[in-house]
Amino acid sequence: MKVLVPVKRVIDYNVKARVKPDQSGVDLANVKMSMNPFCEIAVEEAVRLKEKGVATEVVIVSIGPAQAQETIRTALAMGGDRGILIQSDTDVEPLAVAKLLAAVAKDEGADVVLMGKQAIDGDNNAVGQMLSTLLDWPQATFASKVEIGGGKALVTREVDGGLQVLEVDLPAVITADLRLNEPRYASLPNIMKAKKKEIATKTTGDYGVDVAPRLKVLKVAEPAKRSAGVKVENAAELVAKLKTEAGVL
């Protein structure tokens, strides 16, 4: 069974994002970049499936600039077998990403696409669902547990009311949620081995996908700063302020 794991290069989750002075986007200059945390969880789950003997190959794919090779190398050091970089120096929108991944999945003959539920930069939470539709494969999103066997996947997913268990036929698209697993740290020997693993470089044109933007960013702004809190002497004063000042009662 071949597992395809898309990964994205994003601003490190520990870094505070800065908006460009002209409010055209987020400033990426001299900012630490790393693998999207949900993608990291998906890589870990795919590697665990291989360690259990369920998966035979884990293929890592990323869409982005040449520096995204570093992100792929990180995934290979965690246990991925080989990588594919679809190089693009422009920000590719979710629909185009889904079309590119659909082309890769068909080209590779993937049995499962296991990916993060969303990226922490755009927070769109859209690619997995779009990909499922384009491939006409069943989908199981927000997975907190994955069991695969007999040509089927049993996926426990997190929903507002608790947990839902779905059984889907393979091939399928599964998106990983936060509690699916705890990603491992790549050991130094595995980091060295990852440097020798194959990364094929492609272009968006190789897959015949039009990645021209269809959305226009009008303005990017930082959230409004929160005002300082106030102390009250008693419950009666609290209720009065909630009524007159906050307007929530």
Long-range contacts (C-beta under 8 A, 24 or more apart in sequence): 1-49, 1-54, 1-55, 1-56, 1-111, 1-112, 1-148, 1-170, 2-55, 2-56, 2-57, 2-59, 2-108, 2-109, 2-110, 2-111, 2-112, 3-46, 3-49, 3-50, 3-55, 3-57, 3-58, 3-59, 3-110, 3-111, 3-112, 3-113, 3-114, 4-59, 4-61, 4-101, 4-104, 4-105, 4-108, 4-110, 4-112, 4-113, 4-114, 5-39, 5-42, 5-43, 5-46, 5-58, 5-59, 5-60, 5-61, 5-75, 5-80, 5-113, 5-114, 5-115, 6-39, 6-42, 6-60, 6-61, 6-62, 6-63, 6-97, 6-101, 6-113, 6-115, 6-116, 6-127, 7-35, 7-36, 7-39, 7-40, 7-42, 7-43, 7-60, 7-61, 7-62, 7-71, 7-72, 7-75, 7-116, 8-35, 8-36, 8-39, 8-62, 8-63, 8-64, 8-71, 8-116, 8-119, 8-121, 9-33, 9-34, 9-35, 9-36, 9-62, 9-64, 9-65, 9-67, 9-68, 9-70, 9-71, 10-34, 10-35, 10-36, 10-119, 10-120, 10-121, 11-120, 11-121, 13-37, 13-120, 19-220, 19-221, 19-222, 20-220, 23-219, 23-220, 23-221, 24-217, 24-219, 24-220, 25-217, 25-220, 26-121, 26-220, 33-67, 33-70, 33-71, 34-71, 34-74, 35-71, 35-74, 35-75, 36-116, 36-119, 36-120, 36-121, 37-116, 37-120, 37-178, 38-115, 38-116, 38-117, 38-118, 38-119, 38-120, 38-175, 38-176, 38-177, 38-178, 39-75, 39-115, 39-116, 39-119, 40-75, 40-78, 40-116, 40-183, 41-116, 41-176, 41-177, 41-178, 41-180, 41-181, 41-183, 42-114, 42-115, 42-116, 42-175, 42-176, 42-180, 43-75, 43-78, 43-79, 43-80, 43-183, 44-78, 44-180, 44-181, 44-182, 44-183, 44-184, 45-114, 45-146, 45-176, 45-180, 45-181, 46-79, 46-80, 46-114, 47-78, 47-79, 47-80, 47-184, 48-181, 49-146, 49-148, 50-79, 51-79, 54-148, 54-149, 55-112, 55-148, 57-81, 57-82, 59-83, 59-84, 59-108, 59-110, 60-84, 61-85, 61-86, 61-101, 61-104, 62-86, 63-88, 63-92, 63-97, 63-100, 63-101, 63-204, 64-88, 64-92, 65-89, 69-199, 72-199, 73-191, 73-194, 73-195, 73-197, 73-199, 74-186, 74-194, 76-194, 76-197, 76-199, 77-186, 77-187, 77-190, 77-191, 77-193, 77-194, 78-183, 78-184, 78-186, 78-190, 79-190, 80-197, 81-197, 82-197, 82-198, 82-199, 82-200, 83-197, 83-198, 83-199, 83-200, 84-199, 84-200, 84-202, 85-199, 85-200, 85-201, 85-202, 86-202, 86-203, 86-204, 86-206, 86-207, 87-201, 87-202, 87-203, 88-203, 88-204, 88-211, 90-211, 90-213, 91-213, 92-204, 92-211, 93-211, 93-213, 93-214, 93-215, 94-122, 94-124, 94-126, 94-127, 94-130, 95-126, 95-130, 95-214, 96-204, 96-209, 96-210, 96-211, 97-127, 98-126, 98-127, 98-130, 98-131, 98-134, 99-134, 99-207, 99-209, 100-204, 100-207, 100-209, 100-211, 101-127, 101-131, 102-131, 102-134, 102-135, 103-207, 103-208, 103-209, 104-207, 105-131, 105-135, 105-171, 106-135, 107-207, 110-171, 111-170, 111-171, 112-148, 112-153, 112-170, 112-171, 112-172, 112-173, 112-174, 113-137, 113-171, 113-172, 113-173, 113-174, 114-146, 114-174, 114-176, 115-173, 115-174, 115-175, 115-176, 116-175, 116-176, 117-141, 117-142, 117-175, 117-176, 117-177, 118-175, 128-173, 128-175, 131-173, 132-172, 132-173, 135-171, 135-173, 137-171, 137-172, 137-173, 138-168, 138-169, 138-172, 138-173, 139-168, 139-172, 139-173, 139-174, 139-175, 140-166, 140-168, 140-172, 140-173, 140-174, 140-175, 141-174, 141-175, 142-175, 142-177, 143-174, 143-175, 143-176, 143-177, 143-180, 144-177, 144-179, 144-180, 145-180, 146-174, 146-180
